């Protein structure tokens, strides 16, 4: 049974509600300035006694919302946030406490063929010259991206930049005078505020749904340490991914990115990337094509009351260093597992997430001053910041360290055939990361696999594999046969030698 939302706002209407909230000094009292020419530059008038309808808002902003069609090759192993519009491979039917959420937007890696992918999603113009915001997971594996505008034009896109850490991307079409909208990136929505989502659910472009902000500051929706999500109950479904959510003034307050669902359809629990995060990230993507964040090369966790008690400290603030990345900035600076980080550059650290975000704001190459507790004493540790890898690289143990940010600075670590390799103390070379579009990625090689032989050559260093590849090319062979060890078992896999 579906509830008729208009019954909740009949009578005084939206205008009266907005007027009351404005008079109370609430969120709707704020009307930030917009770029000249934005279709939502002039707020929709909030007049007492207005009809109980969102039509004026939708009519104003809908022309800036686009439907996105994606074609590409699905990766052999996919982890992280899955798209609303993508058809996920079957086989993940585990029941557990978070199964409903994970089944919808997460999939465990599985060895399988790499089928062609066709998907539908949403996005929206943020400038008149063709820049469009959507989700990273929408375009990450795409070979071809097209958008369909409200006036039925079909345009080819190119990717400007992607950020896996926040699941945001900017794409662009050629042209001018596109209708566009702006972010409300200064005032924070409150629980109970009305919102309107516009997008392309199930390929039904130009669809508007309405609801309220159900919660703010939601964590645990993804692996990202940079997003506290906006929860809404405006129905969003597969295909809404990357679309905008608007406030009553027609300003973008969030970007649709995930839903919690036992069935794959909307049950009234949707999650948006807040506008302030989206505005900051998209500006950097347009300017630089990528997001650069500081990095110290340490795995950290929260200080729970139990941990604090075991360490003999009061309170549960700070971040506990659990592991140090070999060769990374923290190891070079002398940070150690078991250290509790209390302050960064003189500012208190509340949690592991707080430390991660503060480190990310430091420019690579700058010094980071940490105050840490070790063995009952407070010490000072100065770390020379590196460049933080993307989240998918960190998840595959592909973790460069150092001020320049790349393990290529370490002669013992190198890239060969789309794989990042390092010597294994027990013999062979260990795969630390695999490029998803490489032959190795398509054939299911993954971080932790050990390469023992290539052709007739035993492998002890990445250079040995490079030599074997060169020999195969010299002999006119298109592939080199690798002996691979995984979990105590060995197998042979041929890889194409034409890839770097």
Beta strands, then each sheet from edge to edge (+ up, - down):
strand 1: 65-73
strand 2: 116-125
strand 3: 131-134
strand 4: 142-148
strand 5: 154-156
strand 6: 158-163
strand 7: 168-172
strand 8: 194-199
strand 9: 207-218
strand 10: 229-232
strand 11: 244-246
strand 12: 252-259
strand 13: 270-274
strand 14: 294-295
strand 15: 298-302
strand 16: 319-324
strand 17: 340-344
strand 18: 347-348
strand 19: 367-374
strand 20: 377-384
strand 21: 386-387
strand 22: 413-416
strand 23: 419-423
strand 24: 429-434
strand 25: 450-454
strand 26: 457-458
strand 27: 479-486
strand 28: 489-496
sheet 1: 5+ 4- 1+ 2- 3+ 7- 6+
sheet 2: 8+ 9- 10+ 13- 12+ 11- 8+
sheet 3: 14+ 21-
sheet 4: 15+ 16- 17+ 18-
sheet 5: 15+ 16- 17+ 19- 20+
sheet 6: 22+ 23- 24+ 25- 26+
sheet 7: 22+ 23- 24+ 25- 27+ 28-
end
